[in-house]
Each structure stands twice: as C-alpha cells, then as structure tokens.
C-alpha cells in the first residue's frame, strides 16, 4: 500500500462506504483504533460490544491483506490499552 492509500484510510471507520462523505467517527459511538497491518489507522466501532466480545479480538474482511479478496486481518486488543487493537496476522 502506498502513502496515498494510507492517508485515505486514516480516520475512517472500518466498514463505511468509501464514497460516504461522513466517513469519520460519529458522536455517541465507541471506537478502537486498528494499529498495524493492512487496516492500520482505521477505526472500528465497538458500540454495544461487551468486554468479553472486545477481549476476543476480531478478524476483519479486507482485500488489502496477504490473502487478497476474501481474506481477513486479525486484530487483538492491546494489553493495558482497550482503545487500540494490534494486528496479529492475516488469515484466508
């Protein structure tokens, strides 16, 4: 991914339509920042998630990872900082 692609992703919320003029976080919702890997800099909405759900981490669909279309990037909560999820690898 080149630096232009990286800048487009920063501050956007995972799963929002790239053409949506309101791609940033919305008031009253909770987010974590994805750190590292193909989704670095995106925000993931966790509004309504239980602590147990957050603690298990996530596998998010992305075409930008090692396995291309249909692949998933895995992110786990950072120990001691529940506002950030660190990339732990890609899976098909």
N, CA, C and O atoms as a Tinker XYZ file with bonds, in Angstrom:
   368  protein
     1  N      0.859000   -1.161000    0.000000    73     2
     2  CA     0.000000    0.000000    0.000000    64     1     3
     3  C      0.907000    1.226000    0.000000    63     2     4     5
     4  O      1.832000    1.309000    0.807000    81     3
     5  N      0.654000    2.168000   -0.888000    73     3     6
     6  CA     1.493000    3.361000   -0.925000    64     5     7
     7  C      0.948000    4.417000    0.034000    63     6     8     9
     8  O     -0.133000    4.257000    0.600000    81     7
     9  N      1.714000    5.506000    0.210000    73     7    10
    10  CA     1.347000    6.511000    1.211000    64     9    11
    11  C      0.022000    7.196000    0.894000    63    10    12    13
    12  O     -0.682000    7.611000    1.815000    81    11
    13  N     -0.344000    7.327000   -0.397000    73    11    14
    14  CA    -1.643000    7.922000   -0.736000    64    13    15
    15  C     -2.786000    7.055000   -0.226000    63    14    16    17
    16  O     -3.766000    7.575000    0.307000    81    15
    17  N     -2.670000    5.731000   -0.384000    73    15    18
    18  CA    -3.688000    4.816000    0.132000    64    17    19
    19  C     -3.769000    4.900000    1.653000    63    18    20    21
    20  O     -4.859000    4.904000    2.225000    81    19
    21  N     -2.604000    4.968000    2.304000    73    19    22
    22  CA    -2.583000    5.032000    3.763000    64    21    23
    23  C     -3.286000    6.284000    4.271000    63    22    24    25
    24  O     -4.015000    6.223000    5.261000    81    23
    25  N     -3.079000    7.415000    3.611000    73    23    26
    26  CA    -3.724000    8.656000    4.029000    64    25    27
    27  C     -5.230000    8.580000    3.863000    63    26    28    29
    28  O     -5.964000    9.139000    4.677000    81    27
    29  N     -5.705000    7.906000    2.836000    73    27    30
    30  CA    -7.149000    7.765000    2.626000    64    29    31
    31  C     -7.798000    6.958000    3.743000    63    30    32    33
    32  O     -8.947000    7.213000    4.102000    81    31
    33  N     -7.073000    5.981000    4.300000    73    31    34
    34  CA    -7.635000    5.126000    5.331000    64    33    35
    35  C     -7.674000    5.803000    6.699000    63    34    36    37
    36  O     -8.579000    5.523000    7.484000    81    35
    37  N     -6.741000    6.665000    7.002000    73    35    38
    38  CA    -6.644000    7.260000    8.342000    64    37    39
    39  C     -7.914000    8.022000    8.714000    63    38    40    41
    40  O     -8.429000    8.817000    7.927000    81    39
    41  N     -8.408000    7.768000    9.921000    73    39    42
    42  CA    -9.572000    8.467000   10.426000    64    41    43
    43  C    -10.902000    7.934000    9.924000    63    42    44    45
    44  O    -11.957000    8.391000   10.364000    81    43
    45  N    -10.866000    6.978000    9.014000    73    43    46
    46  CA   -12.106000    6.358000    8.509000    64    45    47
    47  C    -12.531000    5.234000    9.417000    63    46    48    49
    48  O    -11.721000    4.639000   10.128000    81    47
    49  N    -13.797000    4.957000    9.381000    73    47    50
    50  CA   -14.337000    3.858000   10.179000    64    49    51
    51  C    -14.447000    2.623000    9.287000    63    50    52    53
    52  O    -14.990000    2.686000    8.185000    81    51
    53  N    -13.921000    1.495000    9.782000    73    51    54
    54  CA   -13.981000    0.235000    9.043000    64    53    55
    55  C    -15.431000   -0.079000    8.699000    63    54    56    57
    56  O    -16.319000    0.037000    9.544000    81    55
    57  N    -15.661000   -0.476000    7.457000    73    55    58
    58  CA   -16.984000   -0.897000    7.011000    64    57    59
    59  C    -17.829000    0.206000    6.410000    63    58    60    61
    60  O    -18.870000   -0.076000    5.817000    81    59
    61  N    -17.411000    1.459000    6.546000    73    59    62
    62  CA   -18.180000    2.535000    5.929000    64    61    63
    63  C    -17.833000    2.626000    4.449000    63    62    64    65
    64  O    -16.704000    2.352000    4.043000    81    63
    65  N    -18.806000    3.008000    3.664000    73    63    66
    66  CA   -18.636000    3.166000    2.225000    64    65    67
    67  C    -17.603000    4.257000    1.948000    63    66    68    69
    68  O    -17.738000    5.368000    2.460000    81    67
    69  N    -16.565000    3.961000    1.139000    73    67    70
    70  CA   -15.559000    4.974000    0.826000    64    69    71
    71  C    -16.147000    6.230000    0.181000    63    70    72    73
    72  O    -15.544000    7.301000    0.264000    81    71
    73  N    -17.305000    6.117000   -0.454000    73    71    74
    74  CA   -17.928000    7.281000   -1.077000    64    73    75
    75  C    -18.769000    8.109000   -0.124000    63    74    76    77
    76  O    -19.242000    9.186000   -0.488000    81    75
    77  N    -18.962000    7.617000    1.096000    73    75    78
    78  CA   -19.756000    8.322000    2.095000    64    77    79
    79  C    -19.010000    9.584000    2.530000    63    78    80    81
    80  O    -17.854000    9.494000    2.945000    81    79
    81  N    -19.638000   10.750000    2.446000    73    79    82
    82  CA   -18.946000   11.975000    2.850000    64    81    83
    83  C    -18.707000   12.049000    4.362000    63    82    84    85
    84  O    -17.918000   12.877000    4.816000    81    83
    85  N    -19.367000   11.207000    5.137000    73    83    86
    86  CA   -19.206000   11.194000    6.591000    64    85    87
    87  C    -18.526000    9.897000    7.016000    63    86    88    89
    88  O    -19.144000    9.051000    7.661000    81    87
    89  N    -17.251000    9.742000    6.656000    73    87    90
    90  CA   -16.525000    8.503000    6.902000    64    89    91
    91  C    -15.882000    8.441000    8.276000    63    90    92    93
    92  O    -15.369000    7.394000    8.671000    81    91
    93  N    -15.899000    9.532000    9.002000    73    91    94
    94  CA   -15.253000    9.569000   10.300000    64    93    95
    95  C    -16.150000    9.057000   11.406000    63    94    96    97
    96  O    -17.283000    8.640000   11.167000    81    95
    97  N    -15.630000    9.093000   12.617000    73    95    98
    98  CA   -16.407000    8.635000   13.766000    64    97    99
    99  C    -17.621000    9.527000   14.002000    63    98   100   101
   100  O    -17.612000   10.709000   13.656000    81    99
   101  N    -18.658000    8.956000   14.590000    73    99   102
   102  CA   -19.893000    9.685000   14.852000    64   101   103
   103  C    -20.077000    9.866000   16.355000    63   102   104   105
   104  O    -19.709000    8.994000   17.142000    81   103
   105  N    -20.642000   10.988000   16.741000    73   103   106
   106  CA   -20.839000   11.255000   18.171000    64   105   107
   107  C    -21.684000   10.171000   18.840000    63   106   108   109
   108  O    -22.605000    9.618000   18.239000    81   107
   109  N    -21.353000    9.887000   20.084000    73   107   110
   110  CA   -22.127000    8.926000   20.857000    64   109   111
   111  C    -21.803000    7.476000   20.582000    63   110   112   113
   112  O    -22.473000    6.587000   21.107000    81   111
   113  N    -20.799000    7.218000   19.780000    73   111   114
   114  CA   -20.405000    5.841000   19.467000    64   113   115
   115  C    -18.998000    5.590000   19.979000    63   114   116   117
   116  O    -18.205000    6.520000   20.123000    81   115
   117  N    -18.694000    4.333000   20.251000    73   115   118
   118  CA   -17.384000    3.949000   20.778000    64   117   119
   119  C    -16.560000    3.286000   19.683000    63   118   120   121
   120  O    -17.079000    2.500000   18.891000    81   119
   121  N    -15.270000    3.611000   19.648000    73   119   122
   122  CA   -14.370000    3.097000   18.617000    64   121   123
   123  C    -13.046000    2.666000   19.234000    63   122   124   125
   124  O    -12.639000    3.154000   20.288000    81   123
   125  N    -12.385000    1.737000   18.545000    73   123   126
   126  CA   -10.996000    1.404000   18.839000    64   125   127
   127  C    -10.206000    1.676000   17.560000    63   126   128   129
   128  O    -10.749000    1.617000   16.457000    81   127
   129  N     -8.932000    1.971000   17.725000    73   127   130
   130  CA    -8.064000    2.210000   16.575000    64   129   131
   131  C     -7.355000    0.922000   16.198000    63   130   132   133
   132  O     -6.824000    0.227000   17.064000    81   131
   133  N     -7.341000    0.597000   14.906000    73   131   134
   134  CA    -6.616000   -0.566000   14.399000    64   133   135
   135  C     -5.179000   -0.134000   14.135000    63   134   136   137
   136  O     -4.940000    0.846000   13.429000    81   135
   137  N     -4.218000   -0.868000   14.707000    73   135   138
   138  CA    -2.812000   -0.487000   14.631000    64   137   139
   139  C     -2.019000   -1.581000   13.927000    63   138   140   141
   140  O     -2.037000   -2.742000   14.335000    81   139
   141  N     -1.325000   -1.192000   12.867000    73   139   142
   142  CA    -0.503000   -2.130000   12.109000    64   141   143
   143  C     -1.325000   -2.887000   11.082000    63   142   144   145
   144  O     -2.552000   -2.786000   11.055000    81   143
   145  N     -0.645000   -3.639000   10.246000    73   143   146
   146  CA    -1.328000   -4.468000    9.255000    64   145   147
   147  C     -2.041000   -3.667000    8.181000    63   146   148   149
   148  O     -1.841000   -2.459000    8.058000    81   147
   149  N     -2.872000   -4.346000    7.408000    73   147   150
   150  CA    -3.484000   -3.722000    6.245000    64   149   151
   151  C     -4.545000   -2.673000    6.579000    63   150   152   153
   152  O     -4.874000   -1.851000    5.723000    81   151
   153  N     -5.078000   -2.678000    7.777000    73   151   154
   154  CA    -6.137000   -1.727000    8.142000    64   153   155
   155  C     -5.638000   -0.667000    9.122000    63   154   156   157
   156  O     -6.430000   -0.018000    9.805000    81   155
   157  N     -4.332000   -0.501000    9.183000    73   155   158
   158  CA    -3.710000    0.461000   10.087000    64   157   159
   159  C     -4.340000    1.847000    9.953000    63   158   160   161
   160  O     -4.473000    2.376000    8.850000    81   159
   161  N     -4.719000    2.417000   11.074000    73   159   162
   162  CA    -5.281000    3.762000   11.081000    64   161   163
   163  C     -6.795000    3.820000   11.013000    63   162   164   165
   164  O     -7.385000    4.858000   11.312000    81   163
   165  N     -7.440000    2.717000   10.624000    73   163   166
   166  CA    -8.907000    2.720000   10.609000    64   165   167
   167  C     -9.438000    2.620000   12.030000    63   166   168   169
   168  O     -8.759000    2.134000   12.934000    81   167
   169  N    -10.655000    3.085000   12.203000    73   167   170
   170  CA   -11.356000    2.943000   13.469000    64   169   171
   171  C    -12.374000    1.828000   13.331000    63   170   172   173
   172  O    -12.967000    1.653000   12.266000    81   171
   173  N    -12.579000    1.079000   14.394000    73   171   174
   174  CA   -13.568000    0.007000   14.415000    64   173   175
   175  C    -14.604000    0.348000   15.475000    63   174   176   177
   176  O    -14.264000    0.551000   16.640000    81   175
   177  N    -15.867000    0.412000   15.069000    73   175   178
   178  CA   -16.920000    0.728000   16.020000    64   177   179
   179  C    -17.170000   -0.472000   16.931000    63   178   180   181
   180  O    -17.358000   -1.595000   16.462000    81   179
   181  N    -17.169000   -0.215000   18.241000    73   179   182
   182  CA   -17.414000   -1.270000   19.224000    64   181   183
   183  C    -18.596000   -0.915000   20.138000    63   182   184   185
   184  O    -18.761000   -1.498000   21.209000    81   183
   185  N    -19.406000    0.042000   19.701000    73   183   186
   186  CA   -20.574000    0.440000   20.477000    64   185   187
   187  C    -21.445000   -0.777000   20.759000    63   186   188   189
   188  O    -21.798000   -1.518000   19.842000    81   187
   189  N    -21.785000   -0.981000   22.007000    73   187   190
   190  CA   -22.656000   -2.090000   22.375000    64   189   191
   191  C    -21.957000   -3.418000   22.565000    63   190   192   193
   192  O    -22.598000   -4.387000   22.972000    81   191
   193  N    -20.677000   -3.498000   22.288000    73   191   194
   194  CA   -19.937000   -4.746000   22.490000    64   193   195
   195  C    -19.662000   -4.935000   23.980000    63   194   196   197
   196  O    -19.377000   -3.974000   24.695000    81   195
   197  N    -19.748000   -6.161000   24.430000    73   195   198
   198  CA   -19.438000   -6.466000   25.825000    64   197   199
   199  C    -17.924000   -6.540000   25.999000    63   198   200   201
   200  O    -17.201000   -6.716000   25.018000    81   199
   201  N    -17.434000   -6.407000   27.230000    73   199   202
   202  CA   -15.993000   -6.573000   27.459000    64   201   203
   203  C    -15.478000   -7.927000   26.969000    63   202   204   205
   204  O    -14.371000   -8.012000   26.438000    81   203
   205  N    -16.272000   -8.982000   27.142000    73   203   206
   206  CA   -15.849000  -10.303000   26.655000    64   205   207
   207  C    -15.703000  -10.321000   25.137000    63   206   208   209
   208  O    -14.756000  -10.907000   24.612000    81   207
   209  N    -16.626000   -9.688000   24.433000    73   207   210
   210  CA   -16.547000   -9.628000   22.968000    64   209   211
   211  C    -15.306000   -8.849000   22.536000    63   210   212   213
   212  O    -14.624000   -9.238000   21.588000    81   211
   213  N    -15.020000   -7.764000   23.223000    73   211   214
   214  CA   -13.849000   -6.958000   22.881000    64   213   215
   215  C    -12.566000   -7.736000   23.166000    63   214   216   217
   216  O    -11.616000   -7.675000   22.385000    81   215
   217  N    -12.536000   -8.461000   24.272000    73   215   218
   218  CA   -11.329000   -9.205000   24.660000    64   217   219
   219  C    -10.955000  -10.308000   23.687000    63   218   220   221
   220  O     -9.794000  -10.717000   23.649000    81   219
   221  N    -11.917000  -10.809000   22.886000    73   219   222
   222  CA   -11.604000  -11.902000   21.958000    64   221   223
   223  C    -10.928000  -11.418000   20.688000    63   222   224   225
   224  O    -10.371000  -12.228000   19.947000    81   223
   225  N    -10.962000  -10.103000   20.415000    73   223   226
   226  CA   -10.374000   -9.594000   19.189000    64   225   227
   227  C    -11.300000   -9.812000   18.000000    63   226   228   229
   228  O    -12.433000  -10.270000   18.153000    81   227
   229  N    -10.798000   -9.477000   16.807000    73   227   230
   230  CA   -11.634000   -9.549000   15.609000    64   229   231
   231  C    -10.832000  -10.051000   14.414000    63   230   232   233
   232  O     -9.609000   -9.922000   14.368000    81   231
   233  N    -11.548000  -10.628000   13.446000    73   231   234
   234  CA   -10.994000  -10.988000   12.139000    64   233   235
   235  C    -11.835000  -10.228000   11.117000    63   234   236   237
   236  O    -12.999000  -10.562000   10.899000    81   235
   237  N    -11.252000   -9.213000   10.496000    73   235   238
   238  CA   -11.985000   -8.307000    9.615000    64   237   239
   239  C    -11.682000   -8.571000    8.151000    63   238   240   241
   240  O    -10.519000   -8.673000    7.763000    81   239
   241  N    -12.720000   -8.682000    7.341000    73   239   242
   242  CA   -12.534000   -8.886000    5.905000    64   241   243
   243  C    -11.803000   -7.707000    5.288000    63   242   244   245
   244  O    -12.098000   -6.548000    5.580000    81   243
   245  N    -10.841000   -8.028000    4.426000    73   243   246
   246  CA   -10.128000   -6.988000    3.698000    64   245   247
   247  C     -9.492000   -7.571000    2.446000    63   246   248   249
   248  O     -9.054000   -8.721000    2.428000    81   247
   249  N     -9.449000   -6.766000    1.418000    73   247   250
   250  CA    -8.754000   -7.138000    0.180000    64   249   251
   251  C     -7.297000   -6.711000    0.236000    63   250   252   253
   252  O     -6.516000   -7.043000   -0.656000    81   251
   253  N     -6.926000   -5.975000    1.282000    73   251   254
   254  CA    -5.589000   -5.404000    1.378000    64   253   255
   255  C     -4.587000   -6.326000    2.054000    63   254   256   257
   256  O     -3.392000   -6.030000    2.054000    81   255
   257  N     -5.036000   -7.428000    2.628000    73   255   258
   258  CA    -4.156000   -8.330000    3.359000    64   257   259
   259  C     -3.427000   -9.308000    2.466000    63   258   260   261
   260  O     -3.542000   -9.267000    1.241000    81   259
   261  N     -2.686000  -10.173000    3.093000    73   259   262
   262  CA    -1.848000  -11.171000    2.409000    64   261   263
   263  C     -2.643000  -12.079000    1.486000    63   262   264   265
   264  O     -2.121000  -12.519000    0.461000    81   263
   265  N     -3.905000  -12.373000    1.829000    73   263   266
   266  CA    -4.689000  -13.335000    1.073000    64   265   267
   267  C     -5.650000  -12.695000    0.076000    63   266   268   269
   268  O     -6.430000  -13.400000   -0.563000    81   267
   269  N     -5.606000  -11.366000   -0.068000    73   267   270
   270  CA    -6.442000  -10.678000   -1.047000    64   269   271
   271  C     -7.920000  -10.783000   -0.738000    63   270   272   273
   272  O     -8.316000  -10.931000    0.418000    81   271
   273  N     -8.736000  -10.704000   -1.786000    73   271   274
   274  CA   -10.195000  -10.723000   -1.623000    64   273   275
   275  C    -10.630000  -11.956000   -0.842000    63   274   276   277
   276  O    -10.214000  -13.075000   -1.142000    81   275
   277  N    -11.463000  -11.740000    0.152000    73   275   278
   278  CA   -11.945000  -12.833000    0.979000    64   277   279
   279  C    -11.081000  -13.116000    2.189000    63   278   280   281
   280  O    -11.494000  -13.849000    3.088000    81   279
   281  N     -9.883000  -12.544000    2.226000    73   279   282
   282  CA    -9.005000  -12.733000    3.371000    64   281   283
   283  C     -9.436000  -11.872000    4.548000    63   282   284   285
   284  O    -10.264000  -10.971000    4.411000    81   283
   285  N     -8.871000  -12.161000    5.678000    73   283   286
   286  CA    -9.192000  -11.411000    6.891000    64   285   287
   287  C     -7.906000  -10.981000    7.584000    63   286   288   289
   288  O     -6.902000  -11.692000    7.570000    81   287
   289  N     -7.964000   -9.803000    8.188000    73   287   290
   290  CA    -6.880000   -9.305000    9.021000    64   289   291
   291  C     -7.314000   -9.484000   10.472000    63   290   292   293
   292  O     -8.429000   -9.113000   10.840000    81   291
   293  N     -6.444000  -10.046000   11.286000    73   291   294
   294  CA    -6.782000  -10.318000   12.688000    64   293   295
   295  C     -6.186000   -9.230000   13.583000    63   294   296   297
   296  O     -5.017000   -8.867000   13.454000    81   295
   297  N     -7.013000   -8.727000   14.482000    73   295   298
   298  CA    -6.601000   -7.689000   15.420000    64   297   299
   299  C     -7.023000   -8.091000   16.831000    63   298   300   301
   300  O     -8.134000   -8.572000   17.052000    81   299
   301  N     -6.107000   -7.882000   17.782000    73   299   302
   302  CA    -6.351000   -8.221000   19.179000    64   301   303
   303  C     -6.198000   -6.977000   20.046000    63   302   304   305
   304  O     -5.383000   -6.106000   19.741000    81   303
   305  N     -6.982000   -6.886000   21.133000    73   303   306
   306  CA    -6.865000   -5.721000   21.998000    64   305   307
   307  C     -5.455000   -5.618000   22.581000    63   306   308   309
   308  O     -4.840000   -6.616000   22.957000    81   307
   309  N     -4.971000   -4.395000   22.643000    73   307   310
   310  CA    -3.647000   -4.156000   23.200000    64   309   311
   311  C     -3.726000   -4.268000   24.723000    63   310   312   313
   312  O     -4.568000   -3.619000   25.342000    81   311
   313  N     -2.871000   -5.074000   25.329000    73   311   314
   314  CA    -2.884000   -5.185000   26.793000    64   313   315
   315  C     -2.673000   -3.811000   27.435000    63   314   316   317
   316  O     -1.730000   -3.093000   27.103000    81   315
   317  N     -3.560000   -3.467000   28.348000    73   315   318
   318  CA    -3.449000   -2.202000   29.058000    64   317   319
   319  C     -3.987000   -0.985000   28.309000    63   318   320   321
   320  O     -3.973000    0.122000   28.846000    81   319
   321  N     -4.458000   -1.172000   27.082000    73   319   322
   322  CA    -4.987000   -0.044000   26.305000    64   321   323
   323  C     -6.146000   -0.537000   25.451000    63   322   324   325
   324  O     -5.949000   -0.949000   24.308000    81   323
   325  N     -7.328000   -0.496000   25.991000    73   323   326
   326  CA    -8.513000   -1.039000   25.301000    64   325   327
   327  C     -8.952000   -0.169000   24.132000    63   326   328   329
   328  O     -9.908000   -0.518000   23.439000    81   327
   329  N     -8.283000    0.948000   23.896000    73   327   330
   330  CA    -8.656000    1.827000   22.776000    64   329   331
   331  C     -7.923000    1.462000   21.490000    63   330   332   333
   332  O     -8.176000    2.053000   20.440000    81   331
   333  N     -7.014000    0.489000   21.568000    73   331   334
   334  CA    -6.234000    0.104000   20.392000    64   333   335
   335  C     -6.237000   -1.417000   20.232000    63   334   336   337
   336  O     -6.116000   -2.163000   21.204000    81   335
   337  N     -6.378000   -1.851000   18.989000    73   335   338
   338  CA    -6.266000   -3.263000   18.638000    64   337   339
   339  C     -5.037000   -3.399000   17.737000    63   338   340   341
   340  O     -4.911000   -2.686000   16.742000    81   339
   341  N     -4.147000   -4.301000   18.084000    73   339   342
   342  CA    -2.932000   -4.526000   17.309000    64   341   343
   343  C     -3.116000   -5.677000   16.333000    63   342   344   345
   344  O     -3.745000   -6.687000   16.647000    81   343
   345  N     -2.553000   -5.502000   15.143000    73   343   346
   346  CA    -2.594000   -6.527000   14.101000    64   345   347
   347  C     -1.803000   -7.737000   14.546000    63   346   348   349
   348  O     -0.687000   -7.597000   15.047000    81   347
   349  N     -2.365000   -8.928000   14.372000    73   347   350
   350  CA    -1.668000  -10.150000   14.740000    64   349   351
   351  C     -1.450000  -11.088000   13.563000    63   350   352   353
   352  O     -0.882000  -12.166000   13.734000    81   351
   353  N     -1.895000  -10.694000   12.363000    73   351   354
   354  CA    -1.656000  -11.506000   11.177000    64   353   355
   355  C     -2.870000  -11.544000   10.264000    63   354   356   357
   356  O     -3.913000  -10.959000   10.557000    81   355
   357  N     -2.707000  -12.247000    9.154000    73   355   358
   358  CA    -3.780000  -12.413000    8.172000    64   357   359
   359  C     -4.164000  -13.878000    8.099000    63   358   360   361
   360  O     -3.369000  -14.764000    8.410000    81   359
   361  N     -5.389000  -14.111000    7.684000    73   359   362
   362  CA    -5.873000  -15.477000    7.535000    64   361   363
   363  C     -6.752000  -15.541000    6.289000    63   362   364   365
   364  O     -7.403000  -14.557000    5.938000    81   363
   365  N     -6.773000  -16.704000    5.613000    73   363   366
   366  CA    -7.622000  -16.804000    4.411000    64   365   367
   367  C     -9.111000  -16.735000    4.730000    63   366   368
   368  O     -9.940000  -16.806000    3.823000    81   367
